[in-house]
């Protein structure tokens, strides 16, 4: 469940993950981006940025996590068990 809202680069992000480095957003406007935790497929993807299609991109950072961006509106984050929560942010 999304419980945090932030203003970042002119966008409003709703996030399941606390992002204390960002400025909180208190307004009523709809979110431009939703960030949530979840399983990210494509386990064989190489480290770095992987463009999967026109609508999807996957960022793999070893010992940190995997970030799947969908249609510029949703980011699914899967942490690496060896990584820290701070580095995941």
N, C-alpha and C positions, 0 to 999 in steps of 0.2 A: 504494500500500500504506500502510495506517495504521501509523505508527511512533511517534506521540506520544499520551500520555493525560493528561488534565487533569481537575481538579475545579473546577467553576464553578457557582455558585448552587445547590449541592446535587445537581448532575448530574455524571455522568462522561462526558466528551467524548473520543472517539478521533479524531485528526486527522492528515491527511497534511501539513498545514501547521504548521510550528513556531509556537507561540504563547507566546513567552517571558514575556508579561505575566500568564499564568495559572499557577496552582499545579499542579505535576506530580502525577499520581495514580499510586501504586505498587502498589495493591491488585489483587486478582484478580477483582473484581466486573465484570459485563458492562457495556458502555457504553450510556448512554442516548441518545447522539447521535454520529453519524459525520460528520465533515467531510472532504470530499475535493475535489480539483481536477477540473474537467471542463468541457465545453462546455455553456453554458446557452442554450436556445432562446428564442424570443419576443424577437427582436432589436428589434422595434418598440415594446417596452414603454417607458412613460414613466419618467423619473427618479422615485425614491421607492419607496414600497411599493405593489406590485400584487398584489391577491388574485386568484389565477387560478382557484381552486376551494376546496372545503372542505378539501382535502388539500394544496394547494400555494399558496405565496406567493413572490413574487419581489421582491427589493430591488435596485434599480438606483442606483448611486452613480457619476455621471459622473467619468471620469478616475481611478476607483478600481477598480470591478469590479461584477459581478452575482452575487447570492447567491440560489440557489433552495432553498427549504426544502420538504421533502416529509414529510408525515404526522408532523411534529414529531420525526422521528428521524434525518433525513438532510439535510445541507446540502451543496450542490454550489456550488463557488466558481470563477468565471471572472474572471481579472484583466484589467483594461483595459491595453492595451499602453502607454498614456501614464501609468499609475499606478505607484506604488512598492509594494514588498512590505510595507513598514511600514504604509502606509495601508490596504492590503488586509486586514491583521489587525484 
